[in-house]
Amino acid sequence: MSPWAAIAIVAMLGLMTYSMRAVAIVALANRTIPPAVGRMLRYVGPSVLAALTFNLAAGGDGGPNMEVAEVLALLVAGGTAWWKKNLILTLIAGMLTLWLVSAIV
């Protein structure tokens, strides 16, 4: 595949993704979301974070492939999530731990 074909595919997929999200936002702009849907949407961020974490922990080569910095970052992020119950603080704590431990080791 040529570089221009790859760029065209990425641009097309980006446009499609952006337009799908924009349509949903514009279509729901003047409507109230039902309480049940609002409660479910609260868990989208944590579920995406859990899926990414599981993907990292499981590894792509059939087994776990994690370094010490990643394990410590996951432990700190998990502790922060349990303690504060805040997604943004969890991400900040995990990433800071990952960066600091990676710089030291």
SESE-135833 format. One record per atom (N, C-alpha, C): residue number from 1; residue in one letter; chain; atom name; y, x, z. Coordinates in steps of 0.05 Angstrom, whole numbers, plus 32768, in hexadecimal, padded with zeros to 4 digits. Each point is the difference from the previous one (the first is absolute). Example, Ala and Ser with C-alpha at 12.3 -4.5 7.8 and 13.67 -1.06 7.14 Angstrom:
> 1,A,A,N,7F8E,8108,809C
> 1,A,A,CA,8018,7FEE,8000
> 1,A,A,C,8018,8012,8000
> 2,S,A,N,8015,7FF9,7FF2
> 2,S,A,CA,8018,8010,8001
> 2,S,A,C,8016,7FF1,800E
end
This chain:
> 1,M,A,N,7FE9,8011,8000
> 1,M,A,CA,8017,7FEF,8000
> 1,M,A,C,8019,8012,8000
> 2,S,A,N,8012,7FF9,7FEF
> 2,S,A,CA,8019,8010,7FFE
> 2,S,A,C,8012,7FFA,8018
> 3,P,A,N,8012,8012,8007
> 3,P,A,CA,8012,7FFB,8016
> 3,P,A,C,8012,7FE8,7FFB
> 4,W,A,N,8008,7FFB,7FE8
> 4,W,A,CA,8011,7FE9,7FFA
> 4,W,A,C,7FF1,7FE6,8004
> 5,A,A,N,7FE6,8000,7FF9
> 5,A,A,CA,7FF1,7FE7,8004
> 5,A,A,C,7FFD,7FFB,801E
> 6,A,A,N,7FFB,8015,8010
> 6,A,A,CA,7FFE,7FFD,801D
> 6,A,A,C,801A,7FF6,800C
> 7,I,A,N,8016,800B,7FF6
> 7,I,A,CA,801A,7FF7,800A
> 7,I,A,C,8005,7FE3,7FF9
> 8,A,A,N,7FF9,7FF8,7FE8
> 8,A,A,CA,8003,7FE4,7FF7
> 8,A,A,C,7FEF,7FED,8011
> 9,I,A,N,7FE8,8008,8006
> 9,I,A,CA,7FEE,7FEF,8011
> 9,I,A,C,800C,7FFD,801C
> 10,V,A,N,8009,8016,800C
> 10,V,A,CA,800B,7FFF,801B
> 10,V,A,C,8019,7FEF,8000
> 11,A,A,N,8011,8003,7FEC
> 11,A,A,CA,8019,7FF0,7FFF
> 11,A,A,C,7FF9,7FE3,7FFC
> 12,M,A,N,7FED,7FF9,7FEF
> 12,M,A,CA,7FF8,7FE4,7FFC
> 12,M,A,C,7FF5,7FF4,801A
> 13,L,A,N,7FEE,800F,800D
> 13,L,A,CA,7FF5,7FF5,8019
> 13,L,A,C,8015,7FFD,8016
> 14,G,A,N,8013,8013,8000
> 14,G,A,CA,8017,7FFE,8013
> 14,G,A,C,8010,7FE7,7FFB
> 15,L,A,N,8006,7FFB,7FE7
> 15,L,A,CA,8010,7FE8,7FF9
> 15,L,A,C,7FF1,7FE7,8007
> 16,M,A,N,7FE6,7FFF,7FFB
> 16,M,A,CA,7FF0,7FE9,8006
> 16,M,A,C,7FFF,7FFB,801E
> 17,T,A,N,7FFC,8015,8010
> 17,T,A,CA,8000,7FFD,801D
> 17,T,A,C,801B,7FF7,800A
> 18,Y,A,N,8015,800C,7FF6
> 18,Y,A,CA,801B,7FF8,8009
> 18,Y,A,C,8006,7FE3,7FF9
> 19,S,A,N,7FF9,7FF8,7FE8
> 19,S,A,CA,8006,7FE5,7FF8
> 19,S,A,C,7FF0,7FEB,8010
> 20,M,A,N,7FE7,8007,8006
> 20,M,A,CA,7FF0,7FED,8011
> 20,M,A,C,800C,7FFC,801B
> 21,R,A,N,8009,8016,800C
> 21,R,A,CA,800D,7FFF,801B
> 21,R,A,C,801B,7FF1,7FFE
> 22,A,A,N,800F,8007,7FEC
> 22,A,A,CA,801B,7FF3,7FFD
> 22,A,A,C,7FFD,7FE2,7FFC
> 23,V,A,N,7FEC,7FF7,7FF0
> 23,V,A,CA,7FFD,7FE4,7FFB
> 23,V,A,C,7FF9,7FF2,801B
> 24,A,A,N,7FEF,800C,8010
> 24,A,A,CA,7FF8,7FF4,8019
> 24,A,A,C,8018,7FFE,8013
> 25,I,A,N,8011,8015,8000
> 25,I,A,CA,8017,7FFF,8012
> 25,I,A,C,8014,7FEB,7FF6
> 26,V,A,N,8006,8000,7FE6
> 26,V,A,CA,8013,7FED,7FF6
> 26,V,A,C,7FF6,7FE3,8003
> 27,A,A,N,7FE6,7FFC,7FFB
> 27,A,A,CA,7FF5,7FE5,8001
> 27,A,A,C,8000,7FF5,801D
> 28,L,A,N,7FFE,8011,8014
> 28,L,A,CA,7FFF,7FF7,801B
> 28,L,A,C,801B,8004,800F
> 29,A,A,N,8015,8006,7FF1
> 29,A,A,CA,801A,8007,800D
> 29,A,A,C,800B,7FE8,800F
> 30,N,A,N,7FFE,7FE8,7FF5
> 30,N,A,CA,800D,7FE8,800C
> 30,N,A,C,7FEC,7FEE,800F
> 31,R,A,N,7FE9,800A,8004
> 31,R,A,CA,7FEB,7FF0,800D
> 31,R,A,C,7FF9,800C,801B
> 32,T,A,N,7FF8,7FEE,8012
> 32,T,A,CA,7FF6,800A,801A
> 32,T,A,C,7FE2,8004,7FFE
> 33,I,A,N,7FF8,8016,800C
> 33,I,A,CA,7FE3,8007,8000
> 33,I,A,C,7FF3,7FF0,8017
> 34,P,A,N,7FE9,7FF4,7FFB
> 34,P,A,CA,7FF2,7FF2,8015
> 34,P,A,C,7FF9,8014,8017
> 35,P,A,N,8001,7FF6,8019
> 35,P,A,CA,7FFA,8011,8017
> 35,P,A,C,7FE6,800F,7FFE
> 36,A,A,N,7FEB,7FF3,7FF6
> 36,A,A,CA,7FE6,800D,7FFE
> 36,A,A,C,8001,8018,7FED
> 37,V,A,N,800E,7FFD,7FEA
> 37,V,A,CA,8003,8016,7FED
> 37,V,A,C,8011,8017,800C
> 38,G,A,N,8015,7FF9,800E
> 38,G,A,CA,8010,8013,800E
> 38,G,A,C,7FF1,8011,8014
> 39,R,A,N,7FEE,7FF2,800F
> 39,R,A,CA,7FEF,800F,8013
> 39,R,A,C,7FED,8013,7FF2
> 40,M,A,N,7FF5,7FF7,7FEA
> 40,M,A,CA,7FEE,8011,7FF1
> 40,M,A,C,800E,8018,7FF4
> 41,L,A,N,8019,7FFD,7FF6
> 41,L,A,CA,800E,8015,7FF4
> 41,L,A,C,8008,8016,8014
> 42,R,A,N,8000,7FFA,8019
> 42,R,A,CA,8006,8015,8015
> 42,R,A,C,7FEA,8015,8000
> 43,Y,A,N,7FE8,7FFA,7FF6
> 43,Y,A,CA,7FEA,8013,8002
> 43,Y,A,C,7FFB,800E,7FE6
> 44,V,A,N,8011,7FFD,7FEC
> 44,V,A,CA,7FFC,800E,7FE6
> 44,V,A,C,8004,801E,8004
> 45,G,A,N,8016,8008,800C
> 45,G,A,CA,8006,801C,8004
> 45,G,A,C,7FEA,800F,8010
> 46,P,A,N,7FF8,7FF5,8017
> 46,P,A,CA,7FEB,800E,800F
> 46,P,A,C,7FE5,8000,7FF1
> 47,S,A,N,7FFA,7FEC,7FF1
> 47,S,A,CA,7FE7,8000,7FF1
> 47,S,A,C,8000,8014,7FEA
> 48,V,A,N,8017,8004,7FF2
> 48,V,A,CA,8002,8014,7FEC
> 48,V,A,C,7FFE,801C,800C
> 49,L,A,N,800D,8004,8017
> 49,L,A,CA,7FFE,801A,800E
> 49,L,A,C,7FE3,8005,8008
> 50,A,A,N,7FF2,7FEC,800A
> 50,A,A,CA,7FE4,8003,8008
> 50,A,A,C,7FEF,8007,7FE8
> 51,A,A,N,8005,7FF3,7FE9
> 51,A,A,CA,7FF0,8006,7FE8
> 51,A,A,C,8004,801D,7FF7
> 52,L,A,N,8019,8009,8000
> 52,L,A,CA,8006,801C,7FF8
> 52,L,A,C,7FF4,8014,8014
> 53,T,A,N,8000,7FF9,8019
> 53,T,A,CA,7FF4,8012,8014
> 53,T,A,C,7FE2,8001,7FFD
> 54,F,A,N,7FF4,7FEA,7FFB
> 54,F,A,CA,7FE3,8000,7FFC
> 54,F,A,C,7FF8,800F,7FE7
> 55,N,A,N,8010,7FFE,7FEB
> 55,N,A,CA,7FFB,800F,7FE8
> 55,N,A,C,8002,801E,8005
> 56,L,A,N,8013,8008,8010
> 56,L,A,CA,8003,801C,8007
> 56,L,A,C,7FE8,800A,8011
> 57,A,A,N,7FF9,7FF0,8014
> 57,A,A,CA,7FEA,8008,8012
> 57,A,A,C,7FE5,8000,7FF2
> 58,A,A,N,7FFB,7FED,7FEE
> 58,A,A,CA,7FE6,7FFE,7FF3
> 58,A,A,C,7FFD,8016,7FEB
> 59,G,A,N,8016,8008,7FF4
> 59,G,A,CA,7FFE,8015,7FEB
> 59,G,A,C,7FF6,7FF6,7FE6
> 60,G,A,N,8005,800E,7FEB
> 60,G,A,CA,7FF7,7FF8,7FE6
> 60,G,A,C,7FE7,800D,7FF7
> 61,D,A,N,7FF6,8014,800E
> 61,D,A,CA,7FE9,800F,7FF8
> 61,D,A,C,7FE7,7FF8,800F
> 62,G,A,N,7FFF,7FE8,800B
> 62,G,A,CA,7FE8,7FF7,800D
> 62,G,A,C,8000,8005,801E
> 63,G,A,N,8014,800D,800B
> 63,G,A,CA,8001,8006,801C
> 63,G,A,C,801C,8006,8009
> 64,P,A,N,8004,8002,801A
> 64,P,A,CA,801B,8006,800A
> 64,P,A,C,8009,801B,7FF8
> 65,N,A,N,8019,8003,7FF9
> 65,N,A,CA,800B,8019,7FF7
> 65,N,A,C,801C,8003,800B
> 66,M,A,N,8001,8002,801B
> 66,M,A,CA,801A,8000,800E
> 66,M,A,C,8004,801B,800E
> 67,E,A,N,8019,8008,8000
> 67,E,A,CA,8007,8019,800F
> 67,E,A,C,800A,7FF8,801C
> 68,V,A,N,8004,8015,8010
> 68,V,A,CA,8008,7FFB,801C
> 68,V,A,C,801B,7FF1,8001
> 69,A,A,N,8013,8008,7FEF
> 69,A,A,CA,801A,7FF3,8000
> 69,A,A,C,7FFE,7FE2,7FFA
> 70,E,A,N,7FEF,7FF9,7FED
> 70,E,A,CA,7FFC,7FE4,7FF9
> 70,E,A,C,7FF4,7FF0,8017
> 71,V,A,N,7FEC,800C,800D
> 71,V,A,CA,7FF3,7FF2,8017
> 71,V,A,C,8014,7FFC,8016
> 72,L,A,N,8010,8014,8007
> 72,L,A,CA,8013,7FFD,8015
> 72,L,A,C,8016,7FEB,7FF9
> 73,A,A,N,8008,8000,7FE6
> 73,A,A,CA,8014,7FED,7FF8
> 73,A,A,C,7FF5,7FE4,8002
> 74,L,A,N,7FE7,7FFC,7FF8
> 74,L,A,CA,7FF4,7FE5,8003
> 74,L,A,C,7FFD,7FF8,801D
> 75,L,A,N,7FFA,8012,8011
> 75,L,A,CA,7FFD,7FF9,801D
> 75,L,A,C,801C,7FF9,800C
> 76,V,A,N,8014,800F,7FF9
> 76,V,A,CA,801B,7FFB,800A
> 76,V,A,C,800A,7FE5,7FF4
> 77,A,A,N,7FFC,7FFC,7FE6
> 77,A,A,CA,8008,7FE6,7FF4
> 77,A,A,C,7FF2,7FE9,800C
> 78,G,A,N,7FE6,8003,8005
> 78,G,A,CA,7FF0,7FEA,800C
> 78,G,A,C,800A,7FFA,801C
> 79,G,A,N,8006,8015,8010
> 79,G,A,CA,800A,7FFC,801B
> 79,G,A,C,801C,7FF3,7FFF
> 80,T,A,N,8011,8008,7FEE
> 80,T,A,CA,801A,7FF4,7FFD
> 80,T,A,C,7FFE,7FE3,7FF8
> 81,A,A,N,7FEE,7FFA,7FEE
> 81,A,A,CA,7FFD,7FE4,7FF7
> 81,A,A,C,7FF6,7FEF,8017
> 82,W,A,N,7FEE,800A,8010
> 82,W,A,CA,7FF5,7FF0,8016
> 82,W,A,C,8015,7FFD,8016
> 83,W,A,N,8010,8015,8005
> 83,W,A,CA,8014,8000,8015
> 83,W,A,C,8018,7FEF,7FF9
> 84,K,A,N,800C,8006,7FE9
> 84,K,A,CA,801A,7FF4,7FF9
> 84,K,A,C,7FFD,7FE7,7FEE
> 85,K,A,N,7FEA,7FFE,7FF1
> 85,K,A,CA,7FFC,7FE9,7FEE
> 85,K,A,C,8017,7FFE,7FEC
> 86,N,A,N,8007,8017,7FF4
> 86,N,A,CA,8016,8001,7FED
> 86,N,A,C,7FF7,8012,7FE9
> 87,L,A,N,7FFF,7FF5,7FE8
> 87,L,A,CA,7FF7,800E,7FE8
> 87,L,A,C,8011,8018,7FFA
> 88,I,A,N,801A,7FFD,8001
> 88,I,A,CA,8012,8016,7FF8
> 88,I,A,C,7FFD,8018,8014
> 89,L,A,N,7FFF,7FFA,801A
> 89,L,A,CA,7FFC,8015,8013
> 89,L,A,C,7FE5,800E,7FFD
> 90,T,A,N,7FEC,7FF0,7FF9
> 90,T,A,CA,7FE5,800B,7FFB
> 90,T,A,C,8001,8014,7FE9
> 91,L,A,N,800D,7FF8,7FEA
> 91,L,A,CA,8002,8012,7FE9
> 91,L,A,C,8010,8019,8006
> 92,I,A,N,8016,7FFD,800F
> 92,I,A,CA,8010,8017,8007
> 92,I,A,C,7FF0,8013,8012
> 93,A,A,N,7FF3,7FF6,8014
> 93,A,A,CA,7FF1,8011,8013
> 93,A,A,C,7FE9,800E,7FF1
> 94,G,A,N,7FF2,7FF2,7FEF
> 94,G,A,CA,7FEA,800C,7FF2
> 94,G,A,C,8009,8015,7FED
> 95,M,A,N,8015,7FFB,7FF0
> 95,M,A,CA,800A,8013,7FED
> 95,M,A,C,800C,8019,800E
> 96,L,A,N,800F,7FFC,8015
> 96,L,A,CA,800B,8016,800F
> 96,L,A,C,7FEA,8012,800B
> 97,T,A,N,7FEC,7FF4,800B
> 97,T,A,CA,7FE9,800F,800A
> 97,T,A,C,7FF2,8010,7FEA
> 98,L,A,N,7FFC,7FF3,7FE9
> 98,L,A,CA,7FF3,800D,7FEA
> 98,L,A,C,8010,8018,7FF6
> 99,W,A,N,801B,7FFC,7FFD
> 99,W,A,CA,8011,8016,7FF7
> 99,W,A,C,8001,8017,8014
> 100,L,A,N,8003,7FF9,801A
> 100,L,A,CA,8002,8015,8014
> 100,L,A,C,7FE6,8010,8003
> 101,V,A,N,7FEA,7FF2,8001
> 101,V,A,CA,7FE6,800E,8003
> 101,V,A,C,7FFA,8010,7FE7
> 102,S,A,N,8006,7FF5,7FE9
> 102,S,A,CA,7FFB,800F,7FE7
> 102,S,A,C,8012,8019,7FFF
> 103,A,A,N,8018,7FFF,800A
> 103,A,A,CA,8011,8017,8000
> 103,A,A,C,7FF6,8016,8014
> 104,I,A,N,7FF4,7FF7,8016
> 104,I,A,CA,7FF7,8013,8014
> 104,I,A,C,7FE5,800C,7FF8
> 105,V,A,N,7FEE,7FF0,7FF5
> 105,V,A,CA,7FE5,800A,7FF9
> 105,V,A,C,8000,800E,7FE6
end
